[in-house]
Amino acid sequence: MTDMATGTPLSRVDGLLKVTGGADYAADHNPPGLLHAVLVTSTVSRATITGIDTAKARALPGVADVITDFGGVKLPFPAGEISFFGQPVAIALAGTLQQAQHAASVVAVRVTEKPAVTSMDDRQAIAVPSEEVADYARGDADAALKAGPIVLDNSFTVARENHNPMELPATVAQWSGDELTVWDKTQWVQGTGKHIAAALDVPESSVRVICPFIGGAFGSAGRTWPHQVLAAYAARRVKRPVKLVLTRKQMYSGVGYRPESRQRLALAAGADGRITGIVHELKTETARYEAYSEDAAELPKMLYTSPNVRSTYRLVPVDVSAGTFMRGPGFVTGAFALESTLDELAERVDIDPVELRLRNVADRNQITGTPFTQERFADCLRRGAEAFGWARRRPPKARREGNLLIGMGMASAAHPNYMSAASAVARINADGTAVVASATADMGPGTATAMSQLAADGLGLPVAKVRAMLGDSTLPTAPMHAGSATLASIGSAVHTASVAVRDAVVRMAVLDPASPLYQADPATVTVHNGVMSAPGHGSERYGDVLRRHGKDSIDSTQTWKPGDGKKASSYEFGAVFAEVSVDIRLGLVRIRRMRGVYDIGRVVNPKLAHSQAIGGLVGGIGMALLESTARDHRDGRIVNANMADYLVPVHADVPDLEAEFLDGADTASTPIGVKGAAELVIIGVPAAIANAVYNATGVRVRDLPITLDKLL
């Protein structure tokens, strides 16, 4: 074998393309005859459309059409009705973007408004059970709360957060007869193809979706949205290619968000800090026309030993657009309530917060009763405390530097190691190069680089000789690029396919009388830089064998499937530590330093994993201190739908962030020993910051984001 590529901090294989403008994103495609499409969107939250006047728009120069009839396409909201502010109601098409924008601006939409409810706290907003997240109970949690002796009962709120990746949602659709090609921003090319086909009532095999590069998504491109379907629908109507790019403002109502939430978390414990009961009651907003649930209840049920737990989850349907996945969906919300309450319990029983968690660490999944495939939660806590200098933490309000109060806080993190069946093809070429391919995606973690590294090790080739292909729905089947499942799933398929095609060439050699490896035991054959060799035999290159058999290449397509999870539970774990300063005059919270320690199994590429972790910490800072979607509930309008008013962290907000990963490999879960990282690394961050703010100021903030008005 070559020196192992896995574990090496390689730079991205597509990095040069990205920094030199060579990477083609969805909106970069301009087929001949292209028309630009601009959506006309609603300016009320609930109404019946009584008419749409397009005469002025159609009379403008360059305008090809204004489509108002969506009867030939399946959309998630009812035709002729307005279900949320910003809903698409017409499409203006023209030869240039500016012409299409002008046309869209003069389309007049007449409606009959209906009473709308856009706040989950409105008296008319009625909570209903989630069909996806069931109520849960073990033991008698309510009796445990009554028995005490220590009981905490707190309420928490998390504001809605909107997606703000660099790349705007974009779709270019081109028909050739009955065949449709879509260049799209999507985390799931095959899922998008399937949904577009269903929406247009065409065979799934007639739709090809291409997306080799994504300029950030974080969950916003995980499902198929109306604009993607409408671009394909418009292209079919006008019989020309169509490009549709959402504006930043349209994105706020067009591609989902992290739902606003309300939580009650009550906890009972003994004087020794051991948890005896947990009650978790959760509500999140959802669209009236389409329910979206996320499991914020799992960590309170699973993470710590507690004989008595009760959790309920309710959706509150209102007249808003649909929510969706956003990094750490559900888990980061639930962790905020759980870990904030654990911090308060630690103070109540006068036990260090790290020690309190260690006393309650579970040795098995508390929901299923199954042991963990690899459980290093306690190691994360201990290593994080040591590396961060946790022993220097002082009591609340005890540390001051001039006008700044300084505090330290920590929180735990955990996330299921999601895995799905996935397929990949590996091909060895006679010229000594190789290709590995799967219909997965890369929205930033470095999927193509990790695929190349895993294939290189499986094939016995240098990484430079391996080319990874992804982002095309015609490639072997892949699951959605989400849920921290990509590397475990696609990586295992790549490994399996690479080993299979390597073994196929080895078998060809040992059965070939003309080969120096003839009659060698295949199990003893090793491959280094594409050269096969075995003890007591000679050596030869892959290409020598292939050419002798008249082949330019040989490939193998393999499908990897995870186990059923009935005997063991696979989770990734972490611990997050934060130090903050709070200006006593201004109430301004600033991050001084943060550190995350994670158990994610084998780290395929430390550089990329570190980048993932830093991104998660930054996202958590935004959730804790800055991000909040402001709405005018009179009409459902998002009033800060732009990058000037919707605040996200910038470099000045993140001065000293560090992350490290425990050594190890979870080979009980996957053949490559990996676990996910992307979702894990944001979970626990808001709670750690809130706990640090309390340690600095003595003020317990249970509503995110933590703004100065909550501290002054």
Buried (B, 14 or more C-beta within 10 A) or exposed (E): BBEEBBBBEBEBBBEEBEEEEEBBBBBEBEBEEBBBBBBBBBBBBBBEBEEBBBEBBBEBEBBBBBBBEBEEBBBBBEEEBBBBBBBBBBBBBBBEEEBBBBBBEBBEBEBEEEEBBBBBBBEEBEBEEBEEBEEBBBBBBBEBBEBEEBBBEBEBBBBBBBBBBEBBBBBBBBBEEEEBBBBBBBBBBBBBBBBBBBBBEBEEEBBBBBBBBBBBBBBBBBBBBBBBBBBBBBBBBBEBBBBBBBBEEBBBBBBBBBBBBBBBBBBBBEEEBBBBBBBBBBBBBBBBBBBBBBBBBBBBBBBBBBBBBBBBBBBBBBBBBBBBBBBBBBBBBBBBBBBBBBBBBBBBBEBBBBEBBBBBBBEBBBBEEBBBBBBBBBBBBBBBBEBBEBEEBEEBBEBEEEEBBBBBBBBBBBBBBBBBBBBBBBBBBBBBBBBBBBBBBBBBBBBBBBBBBBBBBBBBBBBEBBBBBBBBBEBBBBBBBBBBBBBBBBBBBBBBBBBBBBBBBBEBBBEBEEBBBEEBEBEBBBBBEBBBBBEEBEBBBBBBBBEBBEBEBBBBBBBBBBEEBEEBBBBBBBBBBBBBBBBBEEBBBEBBBBBBBBBBBBBBBBBBBBBBBBBBBBBBBBBBBBBBBEBEBEBBBBEBBEEEEBBBBEEEBBEEBBBBBBEBBBBBBBBBBBBBBBBBBBBBBBBBBBBBBBBBBEBBBBEBBBBEEBBE
